[in-house]
């Protein structure tokens, strides 16, 4: 799975002009399931993100995690994180999981993250979404389970 994690002061996602998910201080997580990804990888990624120390402590150093600050998360599916731009001018998305698997892993990731404690809201899988955020820092981190997790 791939994730683009942004530390935010706030974030929201709208579909057809209606806000369907939002969060306060915490993380906006754009997530993409790749071909061959597993539920175990979704769980590992949720734990990694929840414990990633990217929030400031009292000394202003990035030593606190989402769980430490009682932060919130907005999880938005984004298959374009699977873009292959090595050739041509049109990105290819053939490495993204099929829609059924992608939806299941996206939902499993969000549920796994929520089970760890933070308030988690989501976008709408497959919808044309409008995402707004105030990036705090800015802090933006790319994660890919392919490099860090064995496939089960």
CORKA-V993386 format. One record per helix or strand of 3 or more residues. SS is the DSSP state (@ for helix, = for strand). FROM is the first residue (numbers start at 1). TO is the last residue. If there is no record, write none. Layout:
# CORKA-V993386
SS_FROM_TO + SS_FROM_TO
This chain:
# CORKA-V993386
=_2_15 + =_18_23 + =_26_32 + @_39_51 + =_62_64 + @_66_69 + =_72_77 + @_79_82 + @_99_115 + =_119_122 + =_130_144 + @_145_147
